[in-house]
Amino acid sequence: MQSKRYSPDLTPSWKKQRPAPEVPADPDLVVEEVITGFCGAVIRCEKTAEGPTVTLEDRFGKHRVFPMTPRGFLLEGKVVTLVRPQGRPAPSTPARTASGSLAVPGARARVARAGRIYVEGRHDAELVERVWGDDLRIEGVVVEYLEGIDDLPAIVRAFSPGPDARLGVLVDHLVPGSKESRIAAGVTGADALVVGHPYIDVWEAVKPSSVGIPAWPTVPRGQDWKTGVCRALGWLENTGAAWQRILSCVRSYKDLEPALLGRVEELIDFVTGGGGA
């Protein structure tokens, strides 16, 4: 009588995980690492003694290297196994928007939400549109232009923010103890969020390397900052033309400083219900 052979794997079939789909780690593919939650775009794949690795870059420009383990990543919320691409051609269209979000080909703009984002300064508004415009249209978020922080209390009272109509505000040079910080504290609430970047002007939020300069000049106190920058850099003292020169150098979130990136993302999450109280 023949003895019955058993498989060395005694795990019940209902406990075994099904193999995850294999996805080539093509450049610009956006995935999330399952253990750390780090989300980013594929920069490169490498072969190491320990096994293949993939380098991801998040929207703030931070790089992290992960082993390409089975079921190690999420793609659009589904578990996948990344594999090294086999001579695949690069995608003909960008996989991400200028903000670093996954592009949605053919997506239509959503009907505008009741919530709004106010941005202090015309240049600030143009920069937000350049980098986050596609995302804002898909989310249905309208950006309004705020001429000055002094107008903010009246705007908030007139807007009457609520759970279904949140208000987000981005202001310049929001530092502790300043007039801006006092006004912001007076209007911030459960449905109104005021955030700001530390720069004197939003020009500074553009990385100097993207503009082709070593650093933003230090302008003496009491002097108009934009005019002082133009003088120091040898640009014509036309701040409008200088701004268009700077704006033309911004192609994506990679050209902006993290201190601005994080604040705009925070406002979008707040207004759309993805963050905040």
FENPE-V561022 format. One record per residue. SS is DSSP state (H for helix, E for strand, C for the rest). D_LAST is the distance of its C-alpha to the last C-alpha in whole Angstrom. Layout:
ss->{SS,SS}
d_last->{D_LAST,D_LAST}
This chain:
ss->{C,C,C,C,C,C,C,C,C,C,C,C,H,H,H,C,C,C,C,C,E,E,E,E,C,C,C,C,C,E,E,E,E,C,C,C,C,C,E,E,E,E,E,E,E,E,E,E,C,C,E,E,E,E,E,E,E,C,C,C,C,C,E,E,E,E,E,C,C,C,C,C,E,E,E,C,C,E,E,E,E,E,E,C,C,C,C,C,C,C,C,C,C,C,C,E,C,C,C,C,C,E,C,C,C,C,C,C,C,C,C,C,C,C,C,E,E,E,E,E,C,H,H,H,H,H,H,H,H,H,H,H,H,H,H,H,H,H,H,C,C,E,E,E,E,E,C,C,H,H,H,H,H,H,H,H,H,H,H,C,C,E,C,C,E,C,E,E,E,E,E,C,C,C,C,C,C,C,H,H,H,H,H,H,H,H,H,C,E,C,C,E,E,E,E,E,C,C,C,C,C,H,H,H,H,E,C,H,H,H,H,C,C,C,C,C,C,C,C,C,C,C,C,C,H,H,H,H,H,H,H,H,H,C,C,C,C,C,H,H,H,H,H,H,H,H,H,C,C,C,C,C,H,H,H,E,C,H,H,H,H,H,H,H,H,H,H,H,H,H,H,H,C,C,C,C,C}
d_last->{71,68,65,62,60,56,53,52,49,48,44,44,44,40,39,40,37,38,39,36,37,38,37,39,36,37,36,33,32,28,27,25,27,26,26,24,22,23,23,26,29,33,35,38,39,42,44,44,47,44,43,41,38,35,34,30,29,25,24,24,28,27,30,30,33,33,36,36,36,37,33,32,29,27,28,26,24,28,30,33,35,36,39,41,42,46,47,44,44,41,39,40,37,34,32,29,27,28,24,25,23,26,28,28,32,33,29,29,26,24,24,22,18,17,15,16,17,19,21,23,27,29,29,26,25,28,27,24,26,28,26,23,25,25,22,21,23,23,19,20,18,21,21,22,25,24,27,26,23,25,25,21,21,23,21,18,20,22,19,17,13,12,10,13,13,11,13,13,16,18,20,23,24,21,22,22,24,25,25,22,20,21,20,17,16,17,15,12,9,6,8,10,10,13,14,18,21,24,26,29,29,27,31,30,27,30,32,35,37,36,37,40,40,40,38,36,39,38,39,40,38,39,40,38,36,37,40,41,39,42,45,44,44,47,45,46,44,43,39,38,41,39,36,37,39,36,34,36,36,32,32,29,26,29,30,27,26,23,21,21,20,17,16,17,15,12,12,13,11,8,11,12,9,10,7,4,0}
